[in-house]
């Protein structure tokens, strides 16, 4: 164990904490899901994860954190006091194991000097019903150092005054029957309200009723009756949390959000999903620092508030699977916006938000799964766009004229498109084109164009087409000394639908190679494309060359 600790001991303090959090809570879990939480805890994951990878303490496999069993065991050993207090869970910095939480809850004395900083509690694993959960939450209310709390259960049980939760920066799934009534969450940064228990809130001497979670009411004396999972909840409460940066609301029957009563000056991410009865969004003027907006599966959402189109801080907008959406604001001043995704919202001709062509910094545009027959704006003004995804637009009649800087075009299942025409004639950097489930008459011209352009030098090319055949008996032939002077490989594979091909060609950047201007884009599990190699990055990287 001491040998393994050498790399750990050489880390900075925040990097050690990052390693321990991954060992206890995030091994085999999504890196994407973890990053915002780790940022909220002040662990600088952008830098810290790179350091941990360089020291071989962690790796990333298919987007998930991965750690060798011995390294994870070392992390657990450190968290549990390195053997000094083997049966004293109150001395551990992190709790996640069933037996440790059970031992803690069965102790007679409740202390206020517990060292616990983070807890993951699955209430479904414990017997004892109300008594056990009540004791657990009573202990939670006394934890001075608690910064991270996740509760997996549907419960209304909470006892104890939350006197010492000043350090709490992440909360997920906690009950609200009496939790933090009239108590300001001074450092709360991430709040996940998915499947939490909610309440009907009433001010003293007030006959009107406001429905919502009492923990979000500041400086009001209230009475509450508990509801669960937003059932019968019609209106979201007034929000006034100055430190909150991330708000996530899932699986609710709310019809409205905010009504102008939100006050979240530092909120950066708003994620609304599976809110089946939501009719419109909040006024975004109350969220001046908002950078990322995700709205998904809001079946009855008709309108997005007009203030969105003038929001200068937004960098990322994703609206998907909102079939009734008809009113999308005109985009006026959104100079920082880099990604726009509007997918499967039944957009027809004339429904695409006006002003998209004026987004001077836009890099990724996805309009997949809609019903328009043409794009009613020009892409040529989008000089910085790298990715266009119009897959699933079955009524699209022709591909639009592509901007010269485009790197990736995804147009799968555009069944009405029969030719690429000259849409790509100015695209000298085009490297990835996917036209699966589309019969293209002039596919050979597209292939020839992509082979001719200089973009594939020191880079990669990927072309996916439908209906291509290889003659039987085909055998690849290489000329003598082919390796003396060649620019790369073109690999062709013909697959039946449902087959999977994964080709990895590892190329190590050697000293003296010209890679300074090389930019490689790779496909991720989320189906978005992300820049993988930038200037000065000399790590090993994967280059994919697919021709389907």
C-alpha positions in Angstrom: 0.0 0.0 0.0 2.9 2.4 0.8 4.3 1.9 -2.7 1.0 2.7 -4.3 0.7 5.9 -2.2 3.9 7.4 -3.7 2.0 8.9 -6.6 -0.9 10.0 -4.4 1.4 11.7 -1.9 2.9 13.8 -4.7 -0.5 15.4 -5.5 -1.7 18.8 -4.5 -4.4 18.9 -1.9 -7.4 19.5 -4.3 -6.0 16.7 -6.5 -6.0 14.3 -3.6 -9.6 15.2 -2.7 -10.5 14.7 -6.4 -8.9 11.2 -6.4 -10.7 10.2 -3.2 -14.1 11.4 -4.5 -13.6 9.3 -7.7 -12.5 6.3 -5.7 -15.5 6.4 -3.4 -18.3 7.7 -5.7 -17.4 7.9 -9.3 -15.4 4.8 -10.3 -17.1 3.2 -13.4 -19.5 6.2 -13.5 -19.8 8.9 -16.2 -17.1 11.6 -16.3 -19.6 14.0 -17.8 -22.1 13.6 -14.9 -19.3 14.0 -12.3 -17.5 17.1 -13.7 -20.1 19.8 -12.6 -20.3 18.3 -9.1 -16.6 18.1 -8.7 -16.3 21.7 -9.9 -18.9 22.7 -7.3 -16.7 21.2 -4.7 -13.7 23.3 -5.8 -11.6 20.4 -7.2 -10.8 22.0 -10.6 -11.5 18.7 -12.5 -10.4 20.1 -15.8 -6.8 20.2 -14.6 -7.0 17.6 -11.8 -8.3 14.8 -14.1 -5.4 15.3 -16.5 -3.0 15.1 -13.6 -4.5 11.9 -12.3 -4.4 10.4 -15.7 -0.8 11.4 -16.2 0.1 9.7 -12.9 -1.9 6.6 -14.0 -4.1 6.9 -11.0 -7.2 6.9 -13.2 -8.2 6.4 -16.8 -11.2 7.2 -18.9 -12.9 4.2 -20.6 -16.0 4.9 -22.9 -16.6 8.2 -21.1 -16.5 6.6 -17.6 -13.9 6.9 -14.8 -11.9 3.7 -14.4 -9.6 2.8 -11.6 -7.6 -0.3 -10.9 -9.0 -2.3 -8.0 -5.8 -1.8 -5.9 -5.9 2.0 -6.4 -9.5 2.2 -5.4 -8.8 0.1 -2.4 -6.0 2.5 -1.5 -8.4 5.4 -1.8 -10.9 3.7 0.5 -8.0 3.0 3.0 -7.1 6.7 3.1 -10.7 7.8 3.5 -11.2 5.4 6.4 -8.2 6.9 8.3 -5.5 4.5 7.1 -6.5 1.9 9.6 -6.3 4.2 12.7 -10.1 4.1 13.2 -11.3 0.9 11.5 -14.7 0.9 13.1 -15.4 4.6 13.6 -17.4 5.8 10.6 -17.8 9.3 12.2 -14.0 9.7 11.6 -14.2 8.9 7.8 -14.3 11.8 5.4 -16.7 10.0 3.1 -19.5 7.5 3.6 -21.0 5.3 0.9 -20.9 1.7 2.3 -24.0 0.3 3.8 -22.3 -1.2 6.8 -20.6 2.1 7.7 -23.8 4.1 7.5 -25.6 1.5 9.5 -22.9 1.5 12.2 -23.1 5.3 12.4 -26.9 5.4 12.8 -26.9 2.8 15.5 -24.6 4.7 17.8 -26.1 6.3 20.8 -24.3 9.6 21.0 -24.6 12.3 18.3 -21.6 14.5 18.0 -21.1 17.8 16.2 -17.4 17.3 15.3 -17.8 14.4 12.9 -15.3 14.6 10.0 -17.8 13.4 7.3 -17.7 15.6 4.2 -19.7 13.5 1.7 -22.4 10.9 1.9 -24.2 8.7 -0.6 -27.2 7.1 1.1 -29.5 4.5 -0.5 -32.5 4.3 1.8 -33.9 1.3 0.1 -31.0 -0.9 1.5 -31.9 -0.4 5.1 -34.5 -2.0 7.3 -36.1 0.0 10.1 -38.3 2.3 8.1 -39.0 5.7 9.7 -36.8 5.2 12.8 -33.6 4.5 10.8 -34.1 7.2 8.2 -35.1 9.7 10.9 -31.9 9.0 12.8 -29.8 9.2 9.6 -31.2 12.7 8.8 -30.7 13.8 12.4 -27.0 13.0 12.0 -26.9 14.8 8.7 -28.2 17.9 10.3 -25.2 18.0 12.7 -22.4 17.6 10.1 -20.4 20.8 10.1 -18.2 19.8 7.1 -20.8 18.2 4.9 -20.4 19.5 1.3 -21.9 16.6 -0.8 -25.1 14.8 -0.1 -27.0 12.3 -2.3 -30.1 10.4 -1.0 -31.6 7.6 -3.1 -35.1 7.2 -1.8 -38.6 8.7 -1.7 -39.0 10.0 1.8 -40.7 12.7 3.8 -38.8 11.8 7.0 -36.4 14.4 8.4 -35.7 15.2 12.0 -33.3 17.6 13.5 -32.5 21.3 13.1 -30.0 21.8 10.2 -27.6 23.9 12.2 -24.3 23.1 10.6 -24.9 22.8 6.8 -23.1 25.9 5.9 -20.6 24.0 3.7 -23.2 22.0 1.7 -22.5 22.7 -2.1 -24.2 19.7 -3.7 -27.6 18.2 -2.7 -29.5 15.5 -4.5 -32.7 13.7 -3.6 -33.0 14.8 0.0 -36.4 15.1 1.7 -38.0 18.4 2.5 -40.7 17.9 5.1 -38.8 20.0 7.6 -35.4 20.1 6.0 -33.9 23.7 6.0 -37.1 25.5 6.6 -36.3 29.2 6.5 -32.6 28.3 6.4 -30.3 30.0 3.9 -28.0 27.6 2.0 -25.0 29.9 1.9 -22.8 27.7 -0.3 -25.2 25.5 -2.3 -24.0 25.3 -5.9 -25.8 22.3 -7.3 -29.4 21.3 -6.6 -31.0 18.3 -8.1 -34.8 18.2 -7.4 -35.5 15.0 -9.4 -37.9 12.7 -7.5 -37.5 14.7 -4.3 -40.4 15.2 -1.8 -42.2 18.5 -2.2 -44.6 20.5 0.0 -47.5 22.9 0.0 -46.1 26.0 1.5 -48.1 28.7 3.3 -47.0 31.9 5.0 -48.3 32.8 8.4 -51.5 34.9 8.3 -51.7 34.4 4.5 -54.8 32.7 3.0 -53.1 32.3 -0.4 -51.1 29.2 -1.0 -47.8 28.7 -2.7 -46.8 25.1 -3.6 -43.2 24.1 -3.6 -40.2 22.8 -1.6 -39.9 24.7 1.7 -36.1 24.4 1.7 -36.0 27.1 -1.1 -37.9 29.7 0.9 -35.7 32.2 2.6 -36.8 34.5 5.5 -40.4 33.3 5.6 -42.3 31.6 8.4 -44.2 28.8 6.8 -46.5 25.9 7.4 -46.2 22.8 5.1 -48.1 19.7 4.0 -45.9 17.2 2.1 -46.5 16.1 -1.5 -44.3 13.7 -3.4 -42.6 13.9 -6.8 -44.4 17.1 -7.7 -47.7 15.3 -7.6 -50.5 18.0 -7.5 -47.9 20.7 -7.5 -49.0 23.5 -9.8 -46.4 26.2 -9.2 -42.7 26.3 -8.5 -41.6 28.3 -5.4 -39.8 31.6 -5.2 -36.1 30.8 -5.6 -33.5 33.0 -4.0 -30.2 31.3 -3.7 -27.3 33.5 -4.4 -24.6 30.7 -4.7 -26.7 28.2 -6.8 -25.0 27.4 -10.1 -26.8 24.2 -11.2 -30.5 23.5 -11.0 -32.0 20.3 -12.3 -35.7 19.5 -12.3 -36.9 16.2 -13.7 -40.1 14.1 -13.6 -42.6 16.8 -12.5 -46.2 17.8 -13.3 -45.5 21.5 -12.9 -47.2 23.7 -15.5 -45.1 26.8 -14.8 -41.7 27.9 -13.4 -41.0 31.0 -11.6 -43.6 33.6 -12.7 -40.9 36.2 -12.4 -40.1 35.4 -8.8 -36.8 33.7 -9.4 -33.6 35.3 -8.1 -30.7 33.2 -9.1 -27.9 35.6 -10.0 -25.1 33.0 -10.3 -27.0 30.1 -11.9 -25.0 28.7 -14.9 -26.9 25.5 -15.8 -30.6 24.9 -15.9 -31.8 21.4 -16.8 -35.5 20.7 -17.3 -36.5 17.2 -18.3 -39.6 15.0 -18.4 -41.8 17.9 -17.2 -44.8 16.6 -19.1 -47.2 19.4 -18.3 -44.9 22.4 -18.5 -46.4 25.1 -20.8 -43.7 27.7 -20.8 -40.3 28.5 -19.4 -39.2 31.1 -16.8 -38.1 34.6 -17.6 -34.4 34.3 -18.3 -33.7 37.9 -17.3 -33.7 36.5 -13.7 -30.8 34.2 -14.7 -28.2 36.7 -15.9 -25.2 34.3 -15.7 -26.9 31.3 -17.3 -24.5 29.6 -19.7 -26.1 26.2 -20.4 -29.8 25.5 -21.0 -31.2 21.9 -21.5 -34.9 21.3 -22.1 -36.0 17.8 -23.0 -39.2 15.7 -23.1 -41.6 18.5 -22.1 -44.5 17.2 -24.1 -46.8 20.2 -23.7 -44.3 23.0 -23.8 -45.6 25.6 -26.3 -43.4 28.6 -25.8 -39.9 29.5 -24.7 -39.8 32.9 -23.1 -38.8 35.8 -25.4 -36.0 36.9 -23.0 -33.9 33.9 -24.2 -33.2 35.5 -27.5 -31.4 38.4 -25.9 -29.4 36.5 -23.3 -25.8 37.4 -23.7 -24.2 34.8 -21.4 -25.6 31.6 -22.9 -23.1 29.3 -24.6 -25.1 26.1 -25.0 -28.8 25.6 -25.8 -30.4 22.1 -26.2 -34.1 21.7 -26.8 -35.3 18.2 -27.7 -38.4 16.1 -27.8 -40.8 18.9 -27.3 -43.4 18.1 -30.0 -45.8 21.0 -29.2 -43.1 23.8 -29.2 -44.3 26.5 -31.6 -42.9 29.8 -30.2 -39.1 30.1 -30.2 -37.7 33.6 -29.6 -35.9 35.5 -32.2 -32.2 35.5 -31.6 -30.9 39.0 -31.3 -27.8 39.3 -29.0 -26.2 36.0 -28.3 -22.6 36.6 -29.1 -21.3 33.8 -26.8 -23.5 31.0 -28.1 -21.4 28.1 -29.5 -23.9 25.2 -29.6 -27.5 25.1 -30.6 -29.5 21.9 -30.6 -33.2 21.8 -31.5 -34.1 18.2 -32.1 -37.4 16.3 -32.6 -39.6 19.3 -32.0 -41.7 18.9 -35.2 -40.3 22.2 -36.7 -41.8 22.8 -40.1 -40.9 25.4 -42.8 -40.7 28.8 -41.1 -40.4 27.4 -37.6 -36.7 27.5 -37.3 -35.7 30.4 -35.0 -34.8 33.5 -36.9 -31.4 35.0 -36.3 -29.4 31.7 -36.2 -27.4 32.9 -39.2 -26.2 35.9 -37.1 -24.6 33.8 -34.5 -21.0 34.7 -35.3 -19.4 32.3 -32.8 -21.6 29.3 -33.4 -19.6 26.1 -33.7 -22.2 23.3 -33.5 -25.8 23.3 -35.0 -28.1 20.3 -34.7 -31.6 20.4 -36.1 -32.2 16.6 -36.3 -35.5 14.9 -36.4 -37.6 17.9 -37.6 -40.1 18.3 -40.5 -38.9 21.2 -42.6 -38.2 20.7 -46.3 -35.5 23.3 -46.5 -33.3 25.5 -44.3 -34.8 29.0 -44.6 -31.5 30.7 -43.8 -28.0 30.7 -45.1 -25.2 28.8 -43.4 -22.5 30.6 -45.3 -22.4 33.5 -42.7 -21.6 31.0 -39.9 -17.8 31.2 -40.5 -16.9 29.3 -37.3 -19.3 26.4 -37.5 -17.6 23.0 -37.4 -20.6 20.6 -37.1 -24.0 20.4 -38.8 -26.4 17.6 -37.8 -29.6 17.4 -39.8 -30.1 13.6 -39.4 -33.7 12.4 -39.3 -35.1 15.3 -41.3 -37.0 13.0 -43.6 -38.8 15.8 -45.5 -35.6 17.7 -46.3 -35.4 17.9 -50.1 -31.8 18.9 -50.6 -28.7 19.5 -48.6 -27.9 23.2 -47.9 -24.9 25.1 -49.2 -22.2 24.3 -46.6 -20.0 26.9 -45.0 -16.3 26.7 -45.9 -15.1 25.9 -42.3 -17.4 22.9 -41.8 -15.6 19.7 -40.5 -18.5 17.3 -39.8 -21.8 16.8 -41.7 -24.4 14.3 -40.3 -27.4 13.8 -42.5 -28.5 10.2 -41.7 -32.1 9.2 -42.6 -32.7 12.3 -44.8 -34.8 10.0 -47.1 -35.9 12.7 -49.5 -32.3 13.7 -50.4 -30.9 12.0 -53.5 -27.9 14.0 -54.4 -25.2 16.0 -52.6 -24.9 18.4 -55.6 -22.3 21.1 -55.1 -23.2 21.8 -51.5 -19.7 20.8 -50.3 -17.6 22.6 -53.0 -16.2 25.2 -50.6 -15.6 22.8 -47.7 -11.8 22.3 -47.7 -11.8 21.0 -44.1 -14.7 18.5 -44.5 -13.5 15.3 -42.8 -16.6 13.4 -41.5 -19.7 12.9 -43.6 -22.5 10.5 -42.6 -25.3 9.7 -45.0 -26.6 6.4 -43.6 -30.1 5.3 -44.6 -29.9 7.7 -47.6 -29.5 6.6 -51.3 -27.1 9.2 -52.9 -26.7 9.0 -56.6 -23.4 10.9 -56.8 -21.6 9.5 -53.8 -18.5 8.9 -55.9 -18.1 12.6 -56.4 -18.3 13.3 -52.7 -15.6 10.6 -52.0 -13.3 12.0 -54.7 -13.8 15.5 -53.3 -12.9 14.4 -49.8 -9.8 12.6 -51.0 -8.6 15.6 -53.0 -8.9 18.3 -50.4 -5.9 19.1 -48.2 -8.0 18.6 -45.0 -7.0 14.9 -44.7 -3.3 15.7 -44.6 -2.0 15.0 -41.1 -5.7 14.4 -40.2 -8.4 11.9 -40.8 -11.4 11.3 -43.0 -14.6 9.4 -42.4 -17.4 8.8 -44.9 -20.5 6.7 -44.2 -22.8 5.9 -47.2 -25.6 3.5 -47.9 -25.9 1.0 -50.7 -22.2 0.5 -51.5 -20.9 -2.9 -52.7 -17.5 -4.5 -52.9 -16.9 -7.1 -55.6 -16.4 -10.6 -54.5 -12.8 -11.7 -54.4 -11.5 -8.2 -53.7 -8.0 -8.3 -52.3 -6.0 -5.3 -51.1 -2.7 -4.9 -52.8 0.2 -2.7 -51.5 3.1 -1.7 -53.8 6.7 -2.4 -52.8 8.1 0.0 -50.3 4.7 1.5 -49.8 5.7 2.8 -46.4 8.4 5.1 -47.7 6.0 7.8 -48.9 2.3 7.6 -48.1 -0.3 10.0 -46.7 -2.5 7.5 -44.9 -4.9 4.6 -45.2 -8.3 4.5 -46.7 -10.2 1.6 -45.2 -13.5 0.5 -46.8 -16.0 -1.8 -45.1 -19.4 -2.9 -46.2 -21.7 -3.9 -43.4 -25.2 -5.3 -43.1 -27.5 -3.1 -41.0 -26.9 -3.8 -37.3 -23.3 -4.9 -37.7 -20.8 -2.9 -35.7 -17.3 -1.9 -36.8 -14.8 -0.3 -34.5 -11.5 0.6 -36.2 -8.7 2.2 -34.1 -5.5 3.2 -35.6 -3.1 4.6 -33.0 -0.6 7.1 -34.2 2.1 8.5 -31.9 3.2 12.1 -32.6 6.9 11.9 -32.9 9.4 14.7 -32.5 9.6 16.9 -35.6 6.2 16.0 -36.9 4.0 19.0 -38.0 0.9 18.8 -35.9 0.6 22.4 -34.8 -2.4 23.2 -37.0 -3.9 19.7 -36.8 -7.4 19.5 -35.3 -9.1 16.1 -35.0 -12.8 15.6 -34.1 -14.0 12.4 -32.7 -17.5 11.0 -32.1 -18.6 10.6 -28.5 -21.4 8.5 -26.9 -23.7 11.6 -26.8 -23.5 11.7 -30.6 -22.1 15.2 -30.4 -18.6 15.9 -31.8 -15.9 17.4 -29.8 -12.5 18.7 -30.6 -10.1 16.2 -29.3 -6.6 17.5 -30.2 -5.6 21.1 -30.2 -2.4 23.0 -30.8 0.5 21.7 -28.8 -1.2 18.4 -27.7 1.4 15.7 -28.3 -0.5 12.9 -26.6 -1.3 9.6 -28.4 -4.5 9.9 -30.3 -6.8 7.8 -32.4 -7.4 8.5 -36.1 -10.4 6.9 -37.7 -10.8 6.4 -41.4 -14.2 4.8 -42.3 -15.8 4.5 -45.7 -19.2 2.8 -45.7 
